[in-house]
Each structure stands twice: as structure tokens, then as C-alpha cells.
Amino acid sequence: MRKTIILKNDRFQKLHVIRLEFPYDFELKETVKGFPECKWYLKERVWAVPYTPTQVSELLQYFKEKKIWLDYSQIQKVDLPEKNPDLPVLNVFLQAEIQRFKEWLRNRRYSESTIKTYSEAVALFFRFLDNKLPSAITNEDLEVFNRDYIIRRKYSVSYQSQVINGVKLYFNILEERVLNPDIIKRPKQAKSLPNVLSREEIMNILQALTNLKHRFMLVLLYSCGLRRGELLNLQVMHVQHERGVILVKNGKGKKDRIVRFPEMLHGLYREYLKAYVPKKYLIEGRGGGQYSAKSLAEVLRGAVEKAGIKKPVTPHWLRHSYATHLHEGRTDIRYIQELLGHQSSRTTEIYTHVSNREIKEIRSPIEDMDIKI
């Protein structure tokens, strides 16, 4: 019997979604989880994806390849509030172009966040140009868009670069011609130093947690220097505790790497496995499947509050702290680069600016004065 999924409109927390309803089937559930942006809504106990005008078409294409039947007879069109309502809506031709661009990016294994950023950037560019045909667009159009839309609205330097890079990629690949964004003078992005917690603050955060899963998550983030997504993507089979390592798959830049799994954590690891018995992902949600980034952030926020720390700590702060503490402990910068998965040593060298390793060895002139303080 062919497996079937029923699609229905719904709305969760002011977000229009499409529900995917089906009798429980482990293999089918795993297939549903593989669809971009699909997530498990615990309160509603259903899998769903954000509603977009093209979402049904994307679902049909995805599940057709898996030989799964979709019943979309109950889906109704939803009039979503327009982003940037002062700009015209994309015409049908350009909507198809955006869809083609997204499919190209997906086939090249770009991350879903990059696909969303780039496709929205190109769509915004087309809308600003009042649905001008791609074949008629010039460098001058890009200059005007940059000046009269991005800069005039005071968007950030990073957003400006994302938009220009997305437009450049679209024209290079799908239009087979070059728009030269280098003619646009992009302001230098401010180079801010990473936020770092002291060892004492890290200890207070970790000891503030009594829930075993929550504590295990934050311990892994700090002790292995993981990015948030790397932790959430970790599978049970990636932990090789006998060898004392964790295999981080598909990190930033689609690179695999190995990080050390400290022996002192092996007992906590066994205790965690016994209590939660994760099936696939090392950290799983209540309904199974991947733990959510939002829940991880809430766990950290609660721990920081209990520890009495008045700083806006994020999961990435733990990674920054790990790298800085390694440098202060005299670990060679080249090894830190490997552990963090940085492609360039220049990225890693930023931690030398926040480490107090050398600074502590420099005497202040006042220390050589015969003065009472």
C-alpha cells in the first residue's frame, strides 16, 4: 500500500504552516524530517512546514522522488503579509526564477539558511527593479539598488554583502553573465572581538543545571568547542568514546573534523545514554528527532540566569571561551585552528587578542614605583 501524507493549513504562534498528517511510521517520519524547514511542533503534536506560495510544489517534488503520495486537496491559498510592502509583488516568471535558483542551490548542497538568504535577496532585487527582466539588468541597476535601497535604509554591512553575493551568484550561474559587484564600495565591517566568559563563569553556568540532558548539552558545547548546529547534528554513532574523540560531520564549509572527547566526561556520557536512550541524534527532543536550536538557547539562558551572570550569553560564547582558554593554557594556535575547524589561521588568531596569556606577563610601570595604593 502506498504511503500517504495529508496536507492541511494551520497557524501556530501567528505563523501560517502546512501540517503533514500521517499514521506513525518510523521510516516515513525520517523522510518527513528530511524536508527543509520541516519541524516537530510538540504542543500540536504534528510535523509542519512554513506556508509559502510555492511550498506545496516543493513538497510534491520532494515526496515524488521518495514515492510517497501527497493529498493536498484541503490546502487553501493564504494571503501572507508582504515583506517590504512598498515594493511590487514578483510576477509569475520571476517567482519561477527564484524557485529555479533555490533548486540549483539545493542540488549543490548549500545550507538551508544560505538558500533562504540568497533567494530572498534576489527576490528583493527583482522587486526593487519593478519586475525588470533579468536579461535587461545592468551593473547600474545594482549600483542604484545598493545606494537607494540598502544604504538609504541603513541596513548592516553584513546584510549588504549577503544581498550582493546572492545577486552575483544568480547572474553568474543562471543568467551566465557577470554583474560586477566590485564596483560597489562596500564599507569595511567592524572587527569586534569575540565574547569570552571566565573559567569561573563557565563553571557556575554548568553547575547551575540539575537536568542531566541540559547539563550534558552545555558541557559538550564548551568542552569540545562546538558550534550550535554541530551539537544538534551530532549522531550517537559519531561519538567514539573508546578513542576519546567525536567526529563532527558537515561542519561549517561542509568539512568533517575530529575533536577530543575528554575522558572525564565519559561517565556523564554513559549516564546520559542510560537515562535518555537516544535513537539517532545524540541530543533528541521529547517527540524524537533533532533537538531545536530555540530550546538549546532557552536552556542556556536559564542556566546563565541561575548562575547570576548579567550578560547576554549565547551558545557561541561557549565556543569562544573554549578557544580562548585553550590559548591561555598555551595550546599552539595551529591546533586550536584544527579543533575549531577554521579554514584560515587568521580566523583563529582573533583569540590571541582576547587571551590574557601574554598580557599577564607584562608589568605595569606602577609596579616598579615605591608607592602605597
Summary of the structure (lengths in Angstrom):
residues: 373
radius of gyration: 24.6
end to end distance: 85.0
largest distance: 90.4
contacts: 984
relative contact order: 0.08
helix: 50%
strand: 11%
